[in-house]
Structures are given as C-alpha cells and as structure tokens.
Amino acid sequence: MFNLRKSSKISNVSLDYSLLSSEQIRMIRMNVENALKKDSFILMVTSPDKDEDEALLSSKLAIAFSEQKKRVLLVDANLRNPSIHSLFAADNTNGLANAVSQGKKMRMYTKNTFIENLSILPAGTVSENTPNVFVSRNLEESLNGWTAEFDVIIIEAPAFLERSDTQIVAEHCDGIVLVVKANKTKKEKIVKTKSYLERAKKSIVGVIYQTG
C-alpha cells in the first residue's frame, strides 16, 4: 500500500510519494491549518475534471493530521469509483452511501485503521438511491454527527466539474484542496472551478500541483 512513486509540489514544496508520511505532507497540513485557523474543520480534496490520485493524497493528509493526536475521519465520497477502502485493506460493503441514504448513524459504518486516531468511512454500496444521497437532508445531518466526534474530516471527492455530487458536498466544507496535474489539467478548467468556489464563498486552502 502507498507505494506509488510520483513527484508533486504545493507552492515550492516537493512531494515524494514513496514516503508514507513525509515532512512535505506535514507542510501541506500546516498550510491548511494556517489558512483555516480552526481547531476542527471539514476539508475536501478534489480535482477540476479528472481524478488525480486524490485518494492517495487524502490518505496522506489524514495520516499527517492524526499524528497531531487529532481525531481524524477520512471519507470516501467517490461513490462511483471508490478506493479509500482498498488503501486501508477495509471492506466496502457498507459506508457513506448506506449511512446517508438509509438515515443511519455514520458510526455504524466507520472503520478504525492501523493508524492511531484515524478512522475511515468507505463509499459503501451503490444502489438505485445513490443519485439522491447528496441532495438528501440526511447528508447535512450526517456531517453534523461527524463534527461532533472528529476534529478533522477529510472528504475525498470526485472531479469537481464532472460530478454535481462534489459541488453539493463542497457547500458543507470549510476548505478545498485542489489537485491539478502538469500538462494534463487544462487552465480553463482550473479557472472555472475556482470561479464556482468563489461564488459559493468556499476557500481553496491549497493547490497540489503534480509534475509526474
């Protein structure tokens, strides 16, 4: 697990993906904390129009926050292409989709990991009710439940411009980390995503620029 070897950067910080928890990841964590200036928050990790290793990046950020003894919940909101569960060798039978669509308490499906202070909520089973998951009032109720039990909630979401799900989830987040890739993510897509978030009064608290 976590054996991808790629090079990325945020501002002038290089990232070595071969490291499970690097000093560079901790610097990203500090950037997020300085931008939000809150002890507890909900953070979403997404890309403008393609999935660019958000699951791996989200997991690394979650681990970095858990190192501070914070109670961290990593949520897989990529219901159509889930992967958080596989990174942590967890079962994906039940998770976010089940908790929200059925109005269940998220604790029923939250799973502890091999990392101290870090829990995950897998995407869960997609059903015919899945398209309604993110427009249900149950989503807000679930988020309120999460914030009562965790200090940091990191939501790994699908590509921002490709799924309305992500735009709905963003409304409930305190900050957004945007993942873009050199020679792949088009500038107009980045600008469009930024404009949408600004209109929604949501802050981009970090941009991770992948060069590999």
Secondary structure, 3 states (H helix, E strand, C coil): CCCCCCEEEECCEEEECCCCCCHHHHHHHHHHHHHHCCCCEEEEEECCCCCCCHHHHHHHHHHHHHCCCCCEEEEECCCCCCCHHHHCCCCCCCCHHHHHHHCCCHHHCCEECCCCCEEEECCCCCCCCHHHHHHCHHHHHHHHHHHHHCCEEEEECCCCCCCHHHHHHHCCCCEEEEEEECCCCCHHHHHHHHHHHHHCCCCEEEEEEECC
